[in-house]
Amino acid sequence: MNKLLGLIGLAAILASCGSSGVAPDGSASIRITNLKTEYKTGQGEYVACDNVKQLDGTYASQTAVATYFTLVGGIKDLTVQLKGSTTSAYDNNYVKTISASELAALNTNDYRLTFYADSSAPGESGFLPQGIVVKPIATKVKLVTVNQADRVGSFYTFVTVNTSTGRNVKADTSGIVIPRVGTYTTCNIQGDTTETL
């Protein structure tokens, strides 16, 4: 009973935050705490890139993305989706349901979900996702330079938690607390930072 009261109390606190949600039956709650990528500008902005120019002159088309959140309650699995801030044209390409075991546990209730967003659609411009590939290991954050003229939009994370009682709870990072990630056609890697995603 005390555990249930604690969950109800936490649910009330989480419900007051824009990046959180509580299952209708109170069986679980989620609060998204951060959204980052493996690419960061000198101004501290995490960015995503369609084409990433490596130090050796080659290009990559994947961006590692990490969503950090607090989960409380019985979790069956969760669905993560990247959503465009101005267009939903490719939102359905960027969705993946994963099991709780694919999350990296940071402590008792805090988790990190790390995945690759792949934009390798030949002949297309803009951040056109081909899919999400879950990668639960830590990735080194890299310092990049970008040209503001190459900015094609931004995205945020939408997470749906499916609880062990068959209900679901949703949360996203569309609010002002967690910045949206800017997307660029090209980024140029300058080197590694000391930060780990």
C-alpha positions as CSV (number, residue, x, y, z in Angstrom):
1,M,0.0,0.0,0.0
2,N,2.8,2.4,0.8
3,K,4.4,1.7,-2.6
4,L,1.1,2.5,-4.3
5,L,0.8,5.8,-2.3
6,G,4.3,6.7,-3.3
7,L,3.5,6.0,-7.0
8,I,0.4,8.1,-6.7
9,G,2.4,10.9,-5.1
10,L,5.0,10.7,-7.8
11,A,2.3,10.6,-10.5
12,A,0.9,13.9,-9.2
13,I,4.3,15.5,-9.4
14,L,5.0,14.2,-12.8
15,A,1.6,15.2,-14.2
16,S,2.6,18.8,-13.6
17,C,5.5,18.6,-16.1
18,G,5.0,18.9,-19.8
19,S,7.4,16.1,-20.6
20,S,5.8,13.5,-18.4
21,G,2.8,11.2,-18.3
22,V,0.9,8.8,-16.0
23,A,-1.0,5.7,-16.9
24,P,-4.8,6.0,-16.3
25,D,-4.7,3.2,-13.7
26,G,-1.6,4.7,-12.0
27,S,0.4,1.5,-12.8
28,A,3.3,3.5,-14.3
29,S,4.7,6.9,-15.0
30,I,7.4,8.5,-17.2
31,R,9.2,11.8,-17.2
32,I,11.6,12.6,-20.0
33,T,14.5,14.5,-18.6
34,N,16.8,15.1,-21.7
35,L,17.3,14.7,-25.4
36,K,20.8,14.6,-26.9
37,T,22.7,13.5,-30.0
38,E,26.3,12.5,-30.6
39,Y,26.9,15.8,-32.4
40,K,27.3,19.1,-30.6
41,T,28.2,22.6,-31.8
42,G,30.7,24.9,-30.0
43,Q,27.6,26.8,-28.8
44,G,26.4,23.7,-26.9
45,E,23.5,22.8,-29.3
46,Y,22.9,19.1,-30.0
47,V,22.3,18.6,-33.7
48,A,21.4,15.8,-36.1
49,C,22.9,15.6,-39.6
50,D,22.0,14.0,-42.9
51,N,25.6,13.9,-44.0
52,V,28.4,13.9,-41.5
53,K,31.9,14.7,-42.8
54,Q,34.4,12.7,-40.9
55,L,38.0,13.8,-40.1
56,D,39.2,11.4,-42.9
57,G,37.0,13.1,-45.5
58,T,34.4,10.3,-45.7
59,Y,30.7,10.9,-44.9
60,A,28.3,9.1,-42.6
61,S,24.5,9.2,-42.6
62,Q,23.7,8.1,-39.1
63,T,23.1,10.1,-35.9
64,A,23.1,8.6,-32.5
65,V,20.2,9.9,-30.4
66,A,19.7,9.5,-26.7
67,T,16.5,10.0,-24.7
68,Y,16.9,10.2,-21.0
69,F,13.9,9.5,-18.7
70,T,12.6,8.3,-15.4
71,L,10.3,5.3,-15.3
72,V,8.3,4.1,-12.4
73,G,6.0,1.1,-12.3
74,G,5.5,-2.1,-14.3
75,I,6.8,-1.7,-17.8
76,K,6.1,-4.2,-20.6
77,D,7.8,-2.4,-23.4
78,L,8.0,1.1,-24.9
79,T,7.7,2.8,-28.3
80,V,10.0,5.6,-29.2
81,Q,9.4,8.0,-32.1
82,L,11.1,11.0,-33.5
83,K,8.7,13.7,-34.7
84,G,9.4,16.6,-36.9
85,S,8.7,20.0,-35.4
86,T,7.2,21.5,-38.6
87,T,6.3,18.4,-40.7
88,S,5.1,14.9,-40.0
89,A,5.9,13.6,-43.5
90,Y,8.5,11.1,-42.2
91,D,7.4,10.6,-38.6
92,N,6.1,7.0,-39.3
93,N,9.5,6.0,-40.6
94,Y,11.1,6.9,-37.3
95,V,9.4,4.6,-34.8
96,K,10.5,1.6,-32.9
97,T,9.1,-0.6,-30.1
98,I,11.7,-2.0,-27.7
99,S,11.8,-4.1,-24.6
100,A,12.7,-2.8,-21.2
101,S,16.0,-4.9,-21.4
102,E,17.2,-2.7,-24.3
103,L,17.3,0.3,-22.0
104,A,20.5,1.4,-20.3
105,A,19.8,1.7,-16.5
106,L,21.5,4.7,-15.1
107,N,20.2,4.1,-11.5
108,T,17.0,2.7,-9.9
109,N,14.4,4.5,-12.0
110,D,16.5,6.5,-14.5
111,Y,17.2,5.2,-18.0
112,R,18.8,6.1,-21.3
113,L,17.6,4.8,-24.6
114,T,20.3,5.2,-27.3
115,F,19.6,4.6,-31.0
116,Y,20.8,5.4,-34.4
117,A,18.6,7.5,-36.7
118,D,19.6,6.7,-40.3
119,S,19.0,9.4,-43.0
120,S,20.7,7.5,-45.9
121,A,17.9,8.0,-48.5
122,P,19.8,8.6,-51.8
123,G,18.8,11.7,-53.7
124,E,16.7,13.1,-50.9
125,S,17.3,16.2,-48.9
126,G,16.2,17.0,-45.4
127,F,16.4,14.6,-42.5
128,L,14.6,11.7,-44.2
129,P,14.7,8.7,-41.8
130,Q,15.1,5.2,-42.9
131,G,14.6,3.8,-39.5
132,I,15.8,3.5,-35.9
133,V,18.4,1.0,-34.8
134,V,18.7,0.6,-31.1
135,K,22.2,0.7,-29.7
136,P,22.2,0.6,-25.9
137,I,25.9,1.4,-25.4
138,A,27.4,4.8,-24.7
139,T,28.7,6.9,-27.6
140,K,31.3,9.6,-27.6
141,V,29.9,13.1,-28.3
142,K,31.7,14.9,-31.2
143,L,32.2,18.6,-31.8
144,V,30.9,19.7,-35.1
145,T,30.5,22.9,-37.2
146,V,27.3,23.6,-39.0
147,N,26.1,26.3,-41.5
148,Q,22.8,27.8,-40.4
149,A,21.8,27.9,-44.1
150,D,21.9,24.1,-44.0
151,R,19.3,23.8,-41.3
152,V,16.3,21.9,-42.6
153,G,14.2,21.6,-39.4
154,S,14.2,20.0,-36.0
155,F,12.7,17.1,-34.1
156,Y,11.6,16.0,-30.7
157,T,11.1,12.6,-29.0
158,F,7.7,11.0,-28.4
159,V,7.7,8.0,-26.0
160,T,4.7,5.6,-25.3
161,V,5.2,3.2,-22.4
162,N,3.1,0.0,-22.5
163,T,2.5,-1.1,-18.9
164,S,2.3,-4.5,-17.4
165,T,-1.4,-3.9,-16.8
166,G,-2.1,-3.4,-20.5
167,R,-2.4,0.4,-20.3
168,N,-0.1,3.0,-21.8
169,V,1.4,6.3,-20.9
170,K,2.8,8.9,-23.2
171,A,5.4,11.7,-22.9
172,D,7.3,13.8,-25.3
173,T,10.0,16.5,-25.5
174,S,7.9,19.0,-27.5
175,G,7.7,21.4,-24.5
176,I,10.1,24.3,-23.9
177,V,11.9,22.6,-21.0
178,I,13.9,20.3,-23.3
179,P,15.2,21.9,-26.5
180,R,14.3,20.3,-29.9
181,V,17.3,19.0,-31.9
182,G,18.1,21.0,-35.0
183,T,18.7,19.0,-38.2
184,Y,21.2,20.0,-40.8
185,T,22.0,18.7,-44.3
186,T,25.7,18.7,-43.5
187,C,27.9,18.7,-40.3
188,N,31.7,18.7,-40.2
189,I,33.4,16.8,-37.3
190,Q,36.1,18.8,-35.6
191,G,37.0,16.1,-33.0
192,D,35.7,14.3,-29.9
193,T,34.5,16.0,-26.7
194,T,35.0,14.6,-23.2
195,E,31.2,14.0,-23.0
196,T,29.6,10.6,-23.4
197,L,26.1,10.3,-24.8
